[in-house]
């Protein structure tokens, strides 16, 4: 059976840490849906369309990866797309409680849905979209935090704030 999984997130903006998890997932599963979703506890800096566009540029032409936006429940979207699992990156112990809570909530809403955690690569342990936003807004160098092909766009967008 063809295995479809979802890599959900705010991706506000996408970082090299996200790209690492997405590309590793694309080697493990047949079809990866990268879903830009709403996290009600965060106030995004980029619109959903901007985040999708940045992700598409950063991912390039990998034919088993699809980038979409969805503003509803992840558990419902997984049902609609016949996805068997959610794939998320786990950075540190501090991520665990929140990710565990989301995983259990999704399982309650859609009992067929599994969550697979990939350990983040060591060099990305500290990295987050918030770090990128803080450093870029204050004129710092984000070269090692985001894919080179979208760095200029992110810097320009955040320095306008
Ligand atoms: O990158 P993030 O902000 O950690 O991703 C969190 C996200 C967007 C995956 C999560 O907030 C989510 O699943 N949002 C969709 C709405 C939903 O299903 N919420 C209930 C899950 S607890």
Boltz pocket constraint, residues with backbone or C-beta under 6 A from the ligand:
constraints:
  - pocket:
      binder: B
      contacts: [[A, 8], [A, 9], [A, 10], [A, 11], [A, 37], [A, 38], [A, 39], [A, 40], [A, 42], [A, 70], [A, 72], [A, 73], [A, 74], [A, 75], [A, 101], [A, 102], [A, 105], [A, 106]]
      max_distance: 6.0
